[in-house]
Amino acid sequence: MSQDNKTIATWYVDPDAEDRMADGHAPIWRHLFELIVERDLSQKSVLDFGCNQGGLLRHLYAVRPFRKALGIDIAEQSIAKAEAFKGNMPVQHAVGGRLEGWVEAFDLAISHEVIYLIEDIDAHAANIFKALKPGGVYYAVTGCHTDNPLWPKWRDLVAKRTNTVVRDRSITDYAKTFTKAGFAVSGRKLEYDGFVPFFEDGWTPDFADALDYYTQTKIVFRLVKNPNGAAS
Ligand SMILES: C[S@@+](CC[C@H](N)C(=O)[O-])C[C@H]1O[C@@H](n2cnc3c(N)ncnc32)[C@H](O)[C@@H]1O
């Protein structure tokens, strides 16, 4: 079986690390929302692919309420937490990695730091393309690519600390993959403009690296499905 639909308990081997990850990602998610061109989500359906404990959708709903959303992830216990935390939000969570049965269902899809973990990236691109409505947009965000100078160290850390396998792909590899799937591909640097906290957790022991990572290295792909639904 491909890794992409194989379920795991939690992504981090240490489940408590997922709470810390969510705290660390929250300011990045909020910065990302400001980059998303589609402003009014009140009538839109949203997909968060690789949602872990569901924090991104909770933060999004607080600032840009959407009509409904799906958060999906292969990590079963993380999805159980996402369900427990969702309150009255119009959000459904599912365990899995393939989006079976979701056809032209979403206006907007987001994945934050997930695409570098996907084994069959061509299948992922095709699945998201199919799951989006014509004219739908996929924002795929990652700094975990081979153009990241920290990547040789990070790929070992991810392998040790998590229950998934990393994939070595460049920014251009992603651009080509999504183009092949039919998306009109554009991208930008995340250019996070807030203060970056200094954490001695092994990811960025050199603080200069952390500052570069959030401003220069992390990439936001904007992937648009042609409004007539066909490949561009
Ligand atoms: C680095 S975490 C990011 C989580 C969340 N998006 C965030 O911003 O905090 C990567 C997540 O992707 C999930 N994941 C990895 N491979 C996946 C796949 N093939 N399908 C769905 N989710 C996947 C992991 O279980 C994990 O929750």
PDBQT file of the ligand as one rigid body, heavy atoms in Angstrom, charges set to zero:
ROOT
HETATM    1  C1  LIG A 301       3.991  19.044   9.540  1.00  0.00    +0.000 C 
HETATM    2  S1  LIG A 301       2.413  18.419   9.903  1.00  0.00    +0.000 S 
HETATM    3  C2  LIG A 301       1.441  19.867   9.517  1.00  0.00    +0.000 C 
HETATM    4  C3  LIG A 301       0.094  19.826  10.130  1.00  0.00    +0.000 C 
HETATM    5  C4  LIG A 301      -0.799  21.053   9.872  1.00  0.00    +0.000 C 
HETATM    6  N1  LIG A 301      -1.087  21.208   8.457  1.00  0.00    +0.000 N 
HETATM    7  C5  LIG A 301      -0.185  22.307  10.424  1.00  0.00    +0.000 C 
HETATM    8  O1  LIG A 301      -0.061  23.288   9.698  1.00  0.00    +0.000 OA
HETATM    9  O2  LIG A 301       0.163  22.310  11.629  1.00  0.00    +0.000 OA
HETATM   10  C6  LIG A 301       2.043  17.345   8.560  1.00  0.00    +0.000 C 
HETATM   11  C7  LIG A 301       0.687  16.677   8.634  1.00  0.00    +0.000 C 
HETATM   12  O3  LIG A 301       0.431  16.012   7.387  1.00  0.00    +0.000 OA
HETATM   13  C8  LIG A 301      -0.147  14.748   7.650  1.00  0.00    +0.000 C 
HETATM   14  N2  LIG A 301       0.113  13.871   6.498  1.00  0.00    +0.000 N 
HETATM   15  C9  LIG A 301       1.278  13.340   6.120  1.00  0.00    +0.000 A 
HETATM   16  N3  LIG A 301       1.128  12.618   4.995  1.00  0.00    +0.000 NA
HETATM   17  C10 LIG A 301      -0.181  12.697   4.661  1.00  0.00    +0.000 A 
HETATM   18  C11 LIG A 301      -0.957  12.157   3.605  1.00  0.00    +0.000 A 
HETATM   19  N4  LIG A 301      -0.418  11.391   2.660  1.00  0.00    +0.000 N 
HETATM   20  N5  LIG A 301      -2.274  12.434   3.573  1.00  0.00    +0.000 NA
HETATM   21  C12 LIG A 301      -2.846  13.224   4.544  1.00  0.00    +0.000 A 
HETATM   22  N6  LIG A 301      -2.152  13.754   5.558  1.00  0.00    +0.000 NA
HETATM   23  C13 LIG A 301      -0.837  13.507   5.626  1.00  0.00    +0.000 A 
HETATM   24  C14 LIG A 301       0.550  14.312   8.939  1.00  0.00    +0.000 C 
HETATM   25  O4  LIG A 301      -0.151  13.286   9.592  1.00  0.00    +0.000 OA
HETATM   26  C15 LIG A 301       0.601  15.623   9.711  1.00  0.00    +0.000 C 
HETATM   27  O5  LIG A 301      -0.552  15.819  10.482  1.00  0.00    +0.000 OA
ENDROOT
TORSDOF 0
